[in-house]
Amino acid sequence: MEEKVKGPQSYFPSIEKKYGQPIQHWLDLLATLDGKAHMEMVAELKNTHGLGHGHANALVAYYRSKH
């Protein structure tokens, strides 16, 4: 029985489908924003790249948990 993906990663399939980019594209982009606050990173994804709040927040939360 496969365990269900939880947390920010649960958004990854829909992010890739909706925005047409692999998750690594967004993580690489977030790397260029190192030093900014969580919500500043979210705002950048929303305002500059057109992501919805939930998707942007999930990407930032995942990125920051790994860095």
N, C-alpha and C positions, 0 to 999 in steps of 0.2 A: 504494500500500500504506500503510495507516494505521499509525502508530507506536503501540505499546502504552503506556498510561499507567503510569508507574512511581512509586515512592515513596508518600508519604502519600495523594496524590490517587487512587491505585488503590483505596483503601477507600471513596471518596466515594459511588459508586452503592449499595453495600451499607449504608452508614450512613443514607442517605436512605430506602432501602426499609425497613430494620429499625425506625428510630425515627420515621419519618413527618414529618420536618422537613427543609427544605432546608439545605445546608451553610452558607449565609449565617447561618441562625439560630444555629448553633453557634459560628461565628466572631464574631458579635455578642456572644454570651454570653461568649466568651473575652476579648473586649475589656474586659469589666467586671472581669476578673481580672488585668489588667495589673499587673506588679510582683511577682506570685507566681512561685515557682520552677516549672519544667516539671512536676515530679511533683505539686506542689500543685494545679496546673491539672488534671492528669489525675485526681487524686483527687476534685476537685470534680465533674467530669463523671461519674465512676463513682458516687460516693456520693449526690450530689444528683439526678442526672438518669438514672441507671441504665444508662449506657453500659458496654460491655465494655472491658477494658483496651486491647486492640489498636485499637479504634475511637477511644477517648479519646486514646490516645497519638498516633495518626495526625493527629487534628484539632489537637492541641496542637503537634506538630512542624510541621505546615503553617502554622499561625497564627504561630508564633514565627519561621519562616523569612521571613515577609512583614512582620514588625513589629520 
